[in-house]
Amino acid sequence: MNHRIHRWTIVALAVLTIVFLATDISAQKAAKKKSVAKKQSSAAMTAKPAAKPGTPATGTDTVARTQQTQAADTVRKPSSPPPFEYRTVQNNAFGVGERLTFDVSYGFITAGEAVMAVTGYSDIMGRKCFRIEFTVNSLPSFSWIYKVEDRYLTFIDLQSIAPLRFEQHIREGSYSRDFSADFDQANHIARTTEGEHPIPPYVHDIMSAFYYVRTLDFSNAKTGDIFTLHNFYKDTTYDLGVKILGRQELEVEAGTFNTIVVEPLVKEGGLFKSEGRIVIWLTDDDLKVPIRVNTKVVIGSIDTELREYSGLRGPVRARTK
């Protein structure tokens, strides 16, 4: 019954719309005829006799024509928008040469190794970028169960710490996926292997978002505070919140550190929502080196812990042992 009522409501609205448009069009035609007749009558009353051949135009007519020409030129030449200026983000957290190596464990089993490295500089869209690579590989002892060879790249503009290009190359078991996106930050367009999509200013891919968060100042952050940015995933932009969960001293193979604990949040859809809850421990200093990442999945959890590091931008002041 409700569906029938809904259909009749739509039909009624459609009929009313058609009637309204027809009435409106008739009224516009009638008004236009009246306006034309009124203008013709007014023109006849105020018309001046035509100038005799050879008679020069009056000064008033010349000025009027000049003003009309200038007005037309103004309409023809709209002012262009100001050029896009990239923001400047202070980065004291990372630089070329940084290499972080992690053990990836599933339960009590060390299943693989992950490496995050700022390998050098690249020129993207005429701008100097950090080239950052993230690889995840299963160990030979685990590959016979499930082989993983994943590789991600992001190219982050040095000045704005925003991505200009992202690549994803996934090889997991029998599944493979290759995806890339070029982020035209100046024109707010993401050109991907699957189409073009509008993006807000300084949108992030999932890797660049992580490195951008490392540049934020958490010195006065309190438990429950949320920092928000935008994350582009597949074909959609999502709000990505970073929630402060607190501070904790944590021991891993690479040492013992004072850490600040954060959790990435999305309202709906997106990478984190589909994969489960993620909690990240960062050194509680300017570098914000990731020490541990815990990912909750349907059948348990995956832990990624820092085993060794090199090429950091400065000393790890949060290290206690």
C-alpha positions as CSV (number, residue, x, y, z in Angstrom):
1,M,0.0,0.0,0.0
2,N,2.8,2.4,0.9
3,H,4.5,1.8,-2.4
4,R,1.3,2.6,-4.3
5,I,0.8,5.8,-2.3
6,H,4.5,6.7,-3.0
7,R,4.0,6.2,-6.8
8,W,0.8,8.3,-6.8
9,T,2.6,11.1,-4.9
10,I,5.4,11.1,-7.5
11,V,2.8,11.2,-10.4
12,A,1.0,14.1,-8.7
13,L,4.2,16.0,-8.2
14,A,5.1,15.4,-11.9
15,V,1.7,16.7,-13.1
16,L,1.9,19.8,-10.9
17,T,5.4,20.5,-12.2
18,I,4.3,20.2,-15.9
19,V,1.3,22.5,-15.3
20,F,3.5,25.0,-13.4
21,L,6.1,25.0,-16.2
22,A,3.4,25.4,-18.9
23,T,1.8,28.3,-17.0
24,D,5.1,29.9,-16.4
25,I,6.1,29.7,-20.1
26,S,2.8,31.2,-21.2
27,A,3.2,34.0,-18.7
28,Q,6.8,34.7,-19.8
29,K,5.6,34.9,-23.5
30,A,2.8,37.3,-22.6
31,A,5.2,39.5,-20.6
32,K,7.7,39.5,-23.4
33,K,5.1,40.7,-25.9
34,K,4.1,43.6,-23.6
35,S,7.7,44.5,-23.0
36,V,8.5,44.6,-26.8
37,A,5.4,46.7,-27.5
38,K,6.2,49.2,-24.7
39,K,9.8,49.6,-26.0
40,Q,8.7,50.2,-29.5
41,S,6.2,52.8,-28.4
42,S,8.8,54.5,-26.2
43,A,11.4,54.5,-29.0
44,A,8.9,56.1,-31.5
45,M,8.2,59.0,-29.0
46,T,11.9,59.7,-28.4
47,A,13.4,59.0,-31.8
48,K,15.5,61.7,-33.3
49,P,15.5,62.5,-37.0
50,A,18.2,60.7,-39.0
51,A,21.3,62.8,-39.7
52,K,21.7,64.0,-43.2
53,P,24.4,62.4,-45.4
54,G,27.8,63.9,-44.6
55,T,26.7,65.3,-41.2
56,P,29.2,64.5,-38.5
57,A,28.0,62.6,-35.4
58,T,27.5,64.7,-32.3
59,G,29.9,64.6,-29.4
60,T,27.2,63.0,-27.2
61,D,26.7,60.0,-29.6
62,T,30.5,59.5,-29.9
63,V,30.9,59.3,-26.1
64,A,28.0,56.9,-25.8
65,R,29.4,54.6,-28.4
66,T,32.8,54.7,-26.7
67,Q,31.3,53.8,-23.3
68,Q,29.3,50.9,-24.9
69,T,32.5,49.6,-26.5
70,Q,34.4,49.8,-23.2
71,A,31.5,48.0,-21.4
72,A,31.5,45.2,-24.0
73,D,35.3,44.8,-23.6
74,T,34.9,44.5,-19.8
75,V,32.3,41.7,-20.3
76,R,34.5,39.9,-22.9
77,K,37.6,39.9,-20.7
78,P,36.7,38.5,-17.2
79,S,39.4,38.7,-14.6
80,S,41.3,35.4,-14.2
81,P,41.5,33.7,-10.8
82,P,44.7,34.1,-8.9
83,P,47.3,31.3,-9.4
84,F,47.2,28.5,-6.9
85,E,49.8,28.9,-4.1
86,Y,50.9,25.8,-2.2
87,R,50.8,26.0,1.6
88,T,54.0,25.7,3.6
89,V,54.1,23.0,6.2
90,Q,57.1,22.8,8.6
91,N,58.6,19.3,8.6
92,N,60.9,18.4,11.4
93,A,59.8,14.8,11.4
94,F,61.4,13.0,8.4
95,G,63.7,13.3,5.5
96,V,65.5,11.4,2.8
97,G,67.5,8.5,4.1
98,E,65.0,7.4,6.8
99,R,64.5,3.7,6.9
100,L,62.2,1.9,9.3
101,T,62.0,-2.0,9.5
102,F,59.2,-3.8,11.2
103,D,58.3,-7.4,12.1
104,V,54.8,-8.3,11.2
105,S,53.2,-10.9,13.5
106,Y,49.9,-12.7,13.4
107,G,49.3,-14.0,16.9
108,F,52.5,-15.7,18.1
109,I,53.8,-16.2,14.5
110,T,56.2,-13.7,12.8
111,A,54.7,-13.8,9.4
112,G,56.5,-11.1,7.5
113,E,58.6,-7.9,7.3
114,A,57.6,-4.3,6.5
115,V,59.9,-1.5,5.4
116,M,59.0,2.2,5.2
117,A,61.7,4.3,3.5
118,V,62.2,7.8,2.2
119,T,64.4,6.8,-0.7
120,G,65.1,10.1,-2.4
121,Y,63.6,13.0,-4.3
122,S,61.5,13.0,-7.5
123,D,60.1,15.6,-9.8
124,I,56.3,15.4,-10.1
125,M,54.3,18.0,-12.0
126,G,57.4,20.2,-11.9
127,R,57.6,20.1,-8.1
128,K,60.2,18.5,-5.9
129,C,58.8,15.6,-3.9
130,F,59.9,13.0,-1.3
131,R,59.8,9.5,-2.8
132,I,58.5,7.2,-0.1
133,E,58.2,3.4,-0.4
134,F,56.4,1.0,1.8
135,T,56.8,-2.8,1.2
136,V,55.3,-5.7,3.0
137,N,56.6,-9.2,2.3
138,S,55.7,-12.6,3.9
139,L,58.6,-14.6,5.2
140,P,59.5,-17.8,3.3
141,S,58.4,-19.9,6.3
142,F,54.9,-18.3,6.0
143,S,54.6,-17.8,2.2
144,W,53.6,-21.4,1.7
145,I,50.5,-20.6,3.8
146,Y,49.8,-17.2,2.3
147,K,52.3,-15.3,0.1
148,V,52.3,-11.5,0.3
149,E,54.4,-9.1,-1.8
150,D,52.8,-5.6,-1.5
151,R,54.4,-2.4,-2.6
152,Y,53.1,1.2,-2.1
153,L,54.7,4.5,-3.2
154,T,53.7,8.0,-2.5
155,F,55.3,11.2,-3.8
156,I,54.9,14.0,-1.3
157,D,55.5,17.7,-2.2
158,L,58.3,19.1,0.0
159,Q,56.6,22.4,0.7
160,S,53.0,21.4,1.4
161,I,53.5,17.8,2.6
162,A,50.7,16.8,0.2
163,P,50.8,13.9,-2.3
164,L,51.1,14.5,-6.0
165,R,51.2,10.8,-7.0
166,F,50.3,7.5,-5.3
167,E,50.9,3.9,-6.5
168,Q,49.6,0.6,-5.1
169,H,50.9,-2.8,-6.3
170,I,49.3,-5.7,-4.4
171,R,50.2,-9.3,-4.7
172,E,48.4,-11.4,-2.0
173,G,47.9,-15.1,-2.7
174,S,46.1,-15.3,-6.1
175,Y,44.9,-11.7,-5.8
176,S,46.6,-8.8,-7.5
177,R,45.8,-5.1,-8.0
178,D,47.7,-2.2,-9.5
179,F,46.3,1.3,-8.9
180,S,47.8,4.8,-9.3
181,A,46.5,8.3,-8.8
182,D,47.9,11.6,-9.8
183,F,46.8,14.4,-7.5
184,D,46.5,17.7,-9.3
185,Q,46.3,19.7,-6.1
186,A,46.2,23.1,-7.9
187,N,43.1,22.2,-9.9
188,H,41.6,19.8,-7.3
189,I,41.4,16.7,-9.5
190,A,42.5,13.1,-8.9
191,R,43.4,11.3,-12.2
192,T,43.4,7.6,-11.4
193,T,43.7,4.4,-13.4
194,E,40.0,4.1,-13.0
195,G,38.8,7.6,-13.8
196,E,38.9,11.3,-12.8
197,H,37.4,12.5,-9.5
198,P,37.1,15.9,-7.8
199,I,39.2,16.3,-4.6
200,P,39.4,19.0,-1.9
201,P,42.6,21.0,-1.4
202,Y,45.5,18.9,0.1
203,V,43.7,15.6,0.0
204,H,45.9,12.6,1.1
205,D,46.4,9.0,0.1
206,I,46.7,6.6,3.0
207,M,50.6,6.8,3.1
208,S,50.9,10.6,2.7
209,A,48.3,11.0,5.5
210,F,50.6,9.1,7.9
211,Y,53.6,11.2,7.1
212,Y,51.6,14.4,7.3
213,V,50.4,13.4,10.8
214,R,54.0,13.1,11.8
215,T,54.5,16.8,11.1
216,L,51.6,17.9,13.5
217,D,52.3,19.4,16.9
218,F,51.0,17.0,19.6
219,S,52.9,18.6,22.4
220,N,49.7,20.1,23.9
221,A,47.3,17.4,22.7
222,K,45.0,15.8,25.3
223,T,43.3,12.4,25.4
224,G,40.2,12.6,23.2
225,D,41.5,15.4,20.9
226,I,40.8,14.7,17.2
227,F,42.8,16.1,14.3
228,T,41.0,16.0,10.9
229,L,42.2,15.7,7.3
230,H,40.9,14.3,4.0
231,N,41.8,10.8,2.7
232,F,41.2,9.7,-1.0
233,Y,40.5,6.0,-1.3
234,K,39.7,4.3,-4.7
235,D,37.3,7.0,-6.0
236,T,36.0,8.8,-3.0
237,T,37.3,11.4,-0.5
238,Y,36.6,10.6,3.2
239,D,37.0,12.7,6.3
240,L,39.9,11.1,8.3
241,G,40.2,11.9,11.9
242,V,43.2,11.1,14.1
243,K,42.1,10.6,17.7
244,I,44.5,10.9,20.6
245,L,44.1,7.9,22.9
246,G,46.8,8.9,25.4
247,R,50.5,8.4,26.2
248,Q,52.4,5.2,27.1
249,E,55.9,3.9,27.6
250,L,56.4,1.0,25.2
251,E,59.2,-1.6,24.7
252,V,59.9,-3.2,21.3
253,E,63.0,-4.8,19.8
254,A,64.3,-1.4,18.7
255,G,64.2,-0.1,22.2
256,T,62.0,1.5,24.9
257,F,60.2,4.7,24.0
258,N,57.7,7.2,25.4
259,T,54.9,7.2,22.9
260,I,51.7,9.0,22.0
261,V,48.9,6.6,21.0
262,V,46.6,7.6,18.2
263,E,43.8,6.0,16.3
264,P,42.8,6.8,12.7
265,L,39.0,7.2,12.3
266,V,36.7,7.5,9.3
267,K,32.9,8.2,9.4
268,E,32.0,5.7,6.7
269,G,33.6,3.5,4.1
270,G,37.3,3.8,3.3
271,L,40.4,1.7,4.1
272,F,40.3,1.7,7.9
273,K,36.6,1.0,8.0
274,S,36.8,-2.1,5.8
275,E,40.0,-3.4,7.5
276,G,39.1,-2.9,11.1
277,R,40.4,-0.8,14.0
278,I,44.0,0.5,13.8
279,V,46.0,1.8,16.8
280,I,49.4,3.4,16.2
281,W,52.1,4.2,18.8
282,L,54.4,7.1,17.8
283,T,57.5,8.4,19.6
284,D,56.3,11.4,21.7
285,D,58.8,13.9,20.2
286,D,59.3,15.9,17.0
287,L,60.1,12.8,14.9
288,K,56.9,10.8,15.8
289,V,58.5,7.5,14.6
290,P,56.0,4.7,14.4
291,I,56.9,2.1,17.1
292,R,54.0,-0.2,16.9
293,V,50.8,-0.7,14.8
294,N,48.0,-3.0,15.9
295,T,45.3,-3.9,13.5
296,K,42.1,-5.6,14.6
297,V,40.7,-8.0,12.1
298,V,37.8,-10.4,12.1
299,I,39.9,-13.5,13.1
300,G,42.3,-11.8,15.5
301,S,44.9,-9.0,15.2
302,I,48.1,-8.2,13.3
303,D,51.0,-6.5,15.2
304,T,53.7,-4.5,13.4
305,E,56.6,-3.6,15.7
306,L,59.8,-1.6,15.0
307,R,62.9,-3.8,14.8
308,E,65.5,-1.3,13.6
309,Y,65.8,2.2,12.2
310,S,68.4,4.4,10.5
311,G,68.8,7.7,8.7
312,L,66.4,9.6,11.0
313,R,66.2,13.4,10.8
314,G,67.5,13.8,14.3
315,P,67.9,12.1,17.7
316,V,65.0,10.1,19.1
317,R,64.4,12.2,22.3
318,A,61.6,9.9,23.4
319,R,63.8,6.9,23.7
320,T,64.3,5.9,27.3
321,K,66.4,2.7,26.9
